[in-house]
Amino acid sequence: MTEDDPSSKKRQRVSRACEGCRQKKIKCRGSPPTCHNCLTLGLTCHYLASTKKRGPPKGYIEAIEGRLQRLEALLGTLTQQQEDDPLSQAILAELNAPLETAYGELVRPRPIHPSGPNSMMHIRNGSIAATKTSPVQQQQQPSPPNPVDNLSINDSGQLRYYGISSGFDTLTTNAKLKTGWIQFSNNNNSPSDNDKKRRLIAIDPFELPPDDLSQHLLDLYFSTFYPWLPLIHKDAFLTKMTNNNNNDESNRRPPSLLLNAIYAVASRVSNDLRVRTIPDQADTAGDLFFERARLLLDLEWDNFNVYTVQSLLLMSSHQNGALRTVRGWIYSGMAFRMAQNLGLHRNCDNWALSEVEKEERKRCFYCCLIVDRIASTMYGRSPVLDERDYDTLYPSYHDKDGATTIERFHQLIKLCELLGEVLRDLYMVRGRKQLAMMTCPDSVVAKLDRGLNQWMAKLPPSMQYRPPNTRVNEQAAQPPALQLCQLHMLFYTILILLHRPFIPGAAPSSSTSPASSFSSVFPSASICTFAANKILDISESLLAANLLDKVNNYALYFLFTAGVIFIHNAQQQQQQQQDEDGMFAFEAKISINKIMRAMDVLEKTWSTSARHCNILGALAGLRDIDLQNVDESYSRQAAATTSQLSIAVPNSPHQQQDEDATPTTTTTTTSSPKPSFHPDASAFWEIPSSFDIQEWNSYLTDQAQKIDPMMMPPTIQDP
């Protein structure tokens, strides 16, 4: 053989095979365009383009860029404190210098201006990717921060959106943070968590608790949670529980999925140690039943029913209160989609269904609507269920309990429909844009305010409730039913949400928007303070009656919303020195402590309360106040000035009897400065608007860097 003979050459190793050799699973010899096998067999040889290697995980690049910008902002802050240091100026110049890519493009990062008022907004509001601009464009078109849209990066590098309605967007500055800042940790990998996981590994999802424990939990559910959200038809449910005939479809025992979901929620208010995964840890109550329900849920995806939607709503409630808010949000969203798939949003009165089935469909849908509105408000996100796309009639009065529970349920539905209007007109993206273009948004506020006043005025006498004025130590009889108390707390929360955006704030002097020169005729600050006081009064009454720990987990949001108003009042009064004695600031501080005390009590039932309480404590810095001594001194001052704080309200059904009636535009003895309205600049549109710890880390770090960038933050971990 000669050297030119192809057969004498060593076989060439190829990096990839042609399609013919791939299909026949034979070794491919040769190289493109034709391999040896295809050439020998006379076949057409073709190669597919090589697939690209898998890139980094979704969100990884954004997370890295976000962390890099945080570090750059911090480094820029440190260097700007030393303006005379050449090394610091060189570092700052390097941070602001454009970067050249391999293709010759200039990528100019956002300039580092940490001492400005919005230094961290570029990071916190989702502006985490560098933009490609020329130096001229960078100077002529600065990108203003958007203070109402918040993207948060959690510990795993994932992005989360949080809107503006949940109550954290109410404070732009905090004098208490001048002594340092507090950083929250979202690390849930504690030894106790690992212990919980090990105990939940071997679970039989079809196992049910003993009969006595089952009856105990059912009694707790129907006495505590059912009156607030009557998800099921109680009479039919209890009849099925006593029926052992599983061959009869209409009277078959309730499914294990629904039972475990009920057990999980009821366990949160039970003192029976058998409901806890770890007996000495109260926060594990109901975890076993929830895990059983979660496993059973996997069997429902292709054949779900109304009870599946009911179970998901209960599971969402359990997770929201057990400090697993992301899961709670997802479970409720699944319930809404299943409800639409089952047609629960349509009128079923003429369908071929039994009366019990029709009733359960109605109740289940409107419970979905209530959870949708309240949860969307809590997290500042858009509701799923559109009011223009359902015609389901209200539930009927069928339970043996009488019409009271369903009558209150009707009022709760109407109130949540009003809440949906407030979200749509004031908090959703298009509503905010329309407000910004209005010369006078009073017409929008007046319409919504009128709807709330009419709802309150039309309440039947049996549902009217005037809580005692706890600020003057007014004593009252036993509070009414828990459902009614929570209904009124929700009303006052919506009242705060309606007027909170119009509390006076510092609009930018350079603003040319017509809205920036508008003065509202509503005493928004007084209205919000009045509503927050009412929420506090109701919670104090429930606390005195040992009923506060029985409220639904959504009541945490009501308390938190009131607490933020009190913090705002304390801060504003201290800064403006409007009163010589510091009376109103003093009262606000007392109210903050009472709200935090109520949250401490609720922590025994709902672990999420600890997070809200920690955030209020970080903002207010009032943990070191002796609450009992302050209360005693305050009561003597307040008793002498009670008559000066009364506010009269037209359209109120109890105008003459209630000295704390809702303030409106007509008559008020509490002066309120004319606020400048500017949606992107007023005080209640900037700080984080969610219960998310990562978002609060960013906000508190931003505030601290403006004050003293050299201080190291203490860390408060989730319970």
Backbone hydrogen bonds, N-H to C=O, Kabsch-Sander energy under -0.5 kcal/mol:
donor,donor_aa,acceptor,acceptor_aa,energy
5,D,2,T,-0.9
8,S,5,D,-1.4
9,K,5,D,-0.5
9,K,6,P,-1.1
14,V,12,Q,-0.5
19,E,46,H,-2.2
22,R,18,C,-1.9
23,Q,19,E,-2.3
24,K,20,G,-1.9
25,K,21,C,-1.0
26,I,21,C,-1.9
29,R,27,K,-0.5
30,G,12,Q,-0.8
31,S,34,T,-0.7
34,T,31,S,-0.8
36,H,29,R,-3.5
37,N,29,R,-0.5
39,L,35,C,-1.9
40,T,36,H,-2.2
41,L,37,N,-2.3
42,G,38,C,-1.0
43,L,38,C,-2.1
46,H,44,T,-0.5
60,Y,57,P,-2.1
61,I,57,P,-0.5
63,A,59,G,-2.2
64,I,60,Y,-2.5
65,E,61,I,-2.7
66,G,62,E,-2.4
67,R,63,A,-2.4
68,L,64,I,-2.4
69,Q,65,E,-2.5
70,R,66,G,-1.9
71,L,67,R,-2.2
72,E,68,L,-2.6
73,A,69,Q,-2.7
74,L,70,R,-2.3
75,L,71,L,-2.8
76,G,72,E,-2.9
77,T,73,A,-2.0
78,L,74,L,-2.1
79,T,75,L,-2.3
80,Q,76,G,-2.1
81,Q,77,T,-0.9
82,Q,79,T,-1.5
85,D,82,Q,-1.3
89,Q,85,D,-2.0
90,A,86,P,-2.2
91,I,87,L,-2.2
92,L,88,S,-2.4
93,A,89,Q,-2.3
94,E,90,A,-2.1
95,L,91,I,-2.0
96,N,92,L,-1.6
97,A,93,A,-0.7
97,A,94,E,-0.5
99,L,107,V,-2.7
101,T,99,L,-0.5
101,T,105,E,-2.6
104,G,101,T,-1.6
107,V,99,L,-3.5
107,V,105,E,-0.6
108,R,106,L,-0.7
108,R,131,T,-0.8
113,H,111,P,-0.8
116,G,113,H,-1.5
119,S,116,G,-1.2
121,M,118,N,-0.8
122,H,118,N,-0.6
123,I,120,M,-0.5
124,R,120,M,-2.9
125,N,121,M,-2.6
126,G,123,I,-1.2
127,S,122,H,-1.1
128,I,126,G,-2.0
131,T,108,R,-0.7
133,T,131,T,-0.9
138,Q,134,S,-2.3
139,Q,135,P,-1.5
140,Q,136,V,-2.5
141,Q,137,Q,-2.7
149,D,146,N,-0.9
150,N,148,V,-0.6
150,N,162,Y,-1.2
151,L,124,R,-1.5
152,S,150,N,-0.5
152,S,160,R,-3.5
154,N,152,S,-0.5
154,N,158,Q,-2.3
157,G,154,N,-1.9
160,R,152,S,-2.7
162,Y,150,N,-2.3
163,G,379,Y,-1.5
166,S,689,S,-0.8
170,T,168,F,-0.6
171,L,168,F,-0.6
177,L,174,N,-1.5
178,K,175,A,-1.6
179,T,176,K,-0.9
180,G,177,L,-1.7
183,Q,714,P,-2.5
185,S,716,I,-2.6
188,N,186,N,-0.8
190,S,188,N,-1.1
194,N,190,S,-2.1
195,D,191,P,-2.2
196,K,192,S,-2.3
197,K,193,D,-2.3
198,R,194,N,-2.2
199,R,195,D,-2.0
200,L,196,K,-1.3
201,I,198,R,-0.9
203,I,201,I,-1.4
207,E,204,D,-1.7
214,S,210,P,-2.8
215,Q,211,D,-2.5
216,H,212,D,-2.0
217,L,213,L,-2.4
218,L,214,S,-2.3
219,D,215,Q,-2.3
220,L,216,H,-1.9
221,Y,217,L,-2.4
222,F,218,L,-2.5
223,S,219,D,-1.5
224,T,220,L,-2.0
225,F,220,L,-0.5
225,F,221,Y,-1.3
226,Y,221,Y,-2.9
228,W,225,F,-0.7
229,L,225,F,-2.0
231,L,229,L,-2.5
234,K,232,I,-1.0
237,F,233,H,-2.6
238,L,234,K,-2.6
239,T,235,D,-2.0
240,K,236,A,-2.0
241,M,237,F,-1.8
242,T,238,L,-1.1
243,N,240,K,-1.0
244,N,242,T,-0.5
246,N,244,N,-1.1
248,D,245,N,-0.6
249,E,247,N,-0.8
251,N,248,D,-0.5
252,R,249,E,-0.8
259,L,255,P,-2.1
260,N,256,S,-2.7
261,A,257,L,-1.8
262,I,258,L,-2.2
263,Y,259,L,-2.8
264,A,260,N,-2.4
265,V,261,A,-1.7
266,A,262,I,-2.6
267,S,263,Y,-1.9
268,R,265,V,-1.3
269,V,266,A,-1.5
270,S,267,S,-1.3
275,V,272,D,-1.6
276,R,273,L,-1.5
277,T,284,T,-0.8
281,Q,278,I,-2.4
282,A,280,D,-0.5
284,T,281,Q,-1.5
285,A,282,A,-1.7
286,G,275,V,-2.6
287,D,284,T,-1.9
290,F,286,G,-2.4
291,E,287,D,-2.5
292,R,288,L,-1.9
293,A,289,F,-2.3
294,R,290,F,-2.7
295,L,291,E,-2.1
296,L,292,R,-2.3
297,L,293,A,-1.9
298,D,294,R,-0.8
298,D,295,L,-0.7
299,L,296,L,-1.6
300,E,297,L,-2.0
303,N,300,E,-0.9
308,T,305,N,-0.7
309,V,305,N,-1.3
310,Q,306,V,-2.2
311,S,307,Y,-2.3
312,L,308,T,-2.2
313,L,309,V,-2.0
314,L,310,Q,-1.8
315,M,311,S,-2.7
316,S,312,L,-2.5
317,S,313,L,-1.9
318,H,314,L,-2.2
319,Q,315,M,-2.3
320,N,316,S,-2.5
321,G,317,S,-1.7
322,A,318,H,-1.2
323,L,320,N,-0.7
324,R,319,Q,-2.5
328,G,324,R,-2.1
329,W,325,T,-2.3
330,I,326,V,-2.2
331,Y,327,R,-3.0
332,S,328,G,-2.0
333,G,329,W,-1.9
334,M,330,I,-2.3
335,A,331,Y,-1.9
336,F,332,S,-2.0
337,R,333,G,-2.0
338,M,334,M,-2.4
339,A,335,A,-2.3
340,Q,336,F,-2.1
341,N,337,R,-2.2
342,L,338,M,-2.2
343,G,340,Q,-0.9
344,L,339,A,-2.6
346,R,343,G,-1.6
351,W,348,C,-1.7
353,L,351,W,-2.2
358,K,354,S,-2.4
359,E,355,E,-2.3
360,E,356,V,-2.5
361,R,357,E,-2.1
362,K,358,K,-2.1
363,R,359,E,-2.5
364,C,360,E,-2.6
365,F,361,R,-2.3
366,Y,362,K,-2.3
367,C,363,R,-1.9
368,C,364,C,-1.9
369,L,365,F,-2.2
370,I,366,Y,-2.1
371,V,367,C,-2.5
372,D,368,C,-2.6
373,R,369,L,-2.4
374,I,370,I,-2.5
375,A,371,V,-2.7
376,S,372,D,-2.0
377,T,373,R,-1.7
378,M,374,I,-2.3
379,Y,375,A,-1.9
380,G,376,S,-0.8
381,R,376,S,-2.0
386,D,384,V,-0.6
389,D,386,D,-1.9
390,Y,387,E,-0.6
391,D,345,H,-2.0
392,T,345,H,-0.7
398,H,396,S,-1.0
402,G,399,D,-1.4
407,E,403,A,-2.7
408,R,404,T,-2.3
409,F,405,T,-1.8
410,H,406,I,-2.4
411,Q,407,E,-1.6
412,L,408,R,-2.1
413,I,409,F,-2.2
414,K,410,H,-2.3
415,L,411,Q,-2.2
416,C,412,L,-2.2
417,E,413,I,-2.0
418,L,414,K,-1.8
419,L,415,L,-2.0
420,G,416,C,-2.0
421,E,417,E,-1.3
422,V,418,L,-2.0
423,L,419,L,-2.4
424,R,420,G,-2.3
425,D,421,E,-2.5
426,L,422,V,-2.2
427,Y,422,V,-0.6
427,Y,423,L,-1.5
428,M,423,L,-2.3
432,R,428,M,-2.4
433,K,429,V,-2.0
434,Q,430,R,-2.4
435,L,431,G,-2.2
436,A,432,R,-2.2
437,M,433,K,-1.2
438,M,434,Q,-0.6
438,M,435,L,-1.0
443,S,440,C,-0.8
444,V,441,P,-0.6
445,V,441,P,-2.0
446,A,442,D,-3.0
447,K,443,S,-1.8
448,L,444,V,-2.0
449,D,445,V,-2.9
450,R,446,A,-2.4
451,G,447,K,-1.8
452,L,448,L,-1.9
453,N,449,D,-2.4
454,Q,450,R,-2.4
455,W,451,G,-1.9
456,M,452,L,-2.2
457,A,453,N,-2.5
458,K,454,Q,-1.9
459,L,456,M,-1.0
463,M,460,P,-2.3
464,Q,460,P,-0.6
464,Q,461,P,-1.0
470,T,468,P,-1.3
472,V,469,N,-1.3
473,N,470,T,-1.3
474,E,469,N,-2.1
485,C,481,A,-2.1
486,Q,482,L,-2.3
487,L,483,Q,-1.8
488,H,484,L,-2.0
489,M,485,C,-2.0
490,L,486,Q,-2.2
491,F,487,L,-1.8
492,Y,488,H,-2.2
493,T,489,M,-1.8
494,I,490,L,-2.4
495,L,491,F,-2.0
496,I,492,Y,-1.8
497,L,493,T,-2.4
498,L,494,I,-2.2
499,H,495,L,-1.7
500,R,496,I,-2.7
502,F,499,H,-1.3
503,I,500,R,-1.7
505,G,676,S,-0.6
507,A,505,G,-1.0
511,S,508,P,-1.5
516,S,513,S,-1.2
517,S,514,P,-1.2
518,F,515,A,-1.4
520,S,518,F,-0.5
520,S,675,P,-0.9
524,S,522,F,-2.2
527,I,523,P,-2.4
528,C,524,S,-2.6
529,T,525,A,-2.2
530,F,526,S,-2.6
531,A,527,I,-2.5
532,A,528,C,-2.6
533,N,529,T,-2.3
534,K,530,F,-1.8
535,I,531,A,-2.2
536,L,532,A,-2.3
537,D,533,N,-2.7
538,I,534,K,-2.4
539,S,535,I,-2.3
540,E,536,L,-2.5
541,S,537,D,-2.0
542,L,538,I,-2.4
543,L,539,S,-2.4
544,A,540,E,-2.3
545,A,541,S,-1.4
546,N,543,L,-1.4
547,L,542,L,-3.1
548,L,542,L,-1.0
550,K,547,L,-1.8
551,V,548,L,-1.5
555,A,552,N,-1.8
556,L,553,N,-1.5
557,Y,554,Y,-1.0
558,F,554,Y,-0.9
559,L,555,A,-2.0
560,F,556,L,-2.5
561,T,557,Y,-2.5
562,A,558,F,-1.8
563,G,559,L,-2.5
564,V,560,F,-2.2
565,I,561,T,-1.4
566,F,562,A,-2.0
567,I,563,G,-2.2
568,H,564,V,-2.4
569,N,565,I,-2.4
570,A,566,F,-2.6
571,Q,567,I,-2.4
572,Q,568,H,-2.8
573,Q,569,N,-2.6
574,Q,570,A,-1.8
575,Q,571,Q,-2.1
576,Q,572,Q,-2.7
577,Q,573,Q,-1.8
578,Q,573,Q,-0.6
582,G,579,D,-0.7
586,F,582,G,-2.4
587,E,583,M,-2.4
588,A,584,F,-2.3
589,K,585,A,-2.1
590,I,586,F,-1.9
591,S,587,E,-2.3
592,I,588,A,-2.2
593,N,589,K,-2.1
594,K,590,I,-2.0
595,I,591,S,-2.4
596,M,592,I,-2.6
597,R,593,N,-2.2
598,A,594,K,-2.2
599,M,595,I,-2.1
600,D,596,M,-2.0
601,V,597,R,-1.7
602,L,598,A,-2.1
603,E,599,M,-1.5
604,K,601,V,-1.2
605,T,602,L,-1.4
606,W,602,L,-3.3
607,S,321,G,-0.7
607,S,605,T,-0.6
608,T,321,G,-1.9
609,S,606,W,-1.6
610,A,607,S,-1.6
611,R,607,S,-0.6
611,R,608,T,-0.6
612,H,608,T,-1.6
613,C,609,S,-2.5
614,N,610,A,-2.3
615,I,611,R,-2.1
616,L,612,H,-2.3
617,G,613,C,-2.5
618,A,614,N,-2.4
619,L,615,I,-2.1
620,A,616,L,-2.7
621,G,617,G,-2.5
625,I,622,L,-1.4
627,L,625,I,-1.2
630,V,626,D,-2.2
631,D,627,L,-2.5
632,E,628,Q,-1.9
633,S,629,N,-2.1
634,Y,630,V,-2.4
635,S,631,D,-2.3
636,R,632,E,-0.9
637,Q,633,S,-1.2
638,A,634,Y,-3.1
639,A,635,S,-1.9
640,A,636,R,-0.8
640,A,637,Q,-0.6
641,T,637,Q,-0.7
641,T,638,A,-0.9
642,T,638,A,-0.6
644,Q,641,T,-0.9
645,L,641,T,-0.6
645,L,642,T,-1.4
646,S,643,S,-0.5
647,I,659,E,-1.6
652,S,649,V,-0.8
655,Q,652,S,-1.1
658,D,654,H,-2.0
659,E,657,Q,-0.8
661,A,647,I,-0.6
661,A,658,D,-1.1
664,T,667,T,-0.6
671,S,669,T,-0.7
677,F,515,A,-0.6
677,F,518,F,-1.3
677,F,675,P,-0.6
678,H,676,S,-0.6
681,A,678,H,-2.3
682,S,678,H,-2.7
685,W,682,S,-1.8
686,E,169,D,-0.6
686,E,683,A,-0.6
696,W,692,D,-1.6
697,N,693,I,-2.6
698,S,694,Q,-1.9
699,Y,695,E,-2.0
700,L,696,W,-2.9
701,T,697,N,-2.3
702,D,698,S,-2.1
703,Q,699,Y,-2.4
704,A,700,L,-2.4
705,Q,701,T,-2.4
706,K,702,D,-1.4
707,I,703,Q,-0.8
707,I,704,A,-0.6
708,D,704,A,-3.1
711,M,708,D,-1.4
716,I,183,Q,-2.4
717,Q,715,T,-0.5
718,D,185,S,-1.3
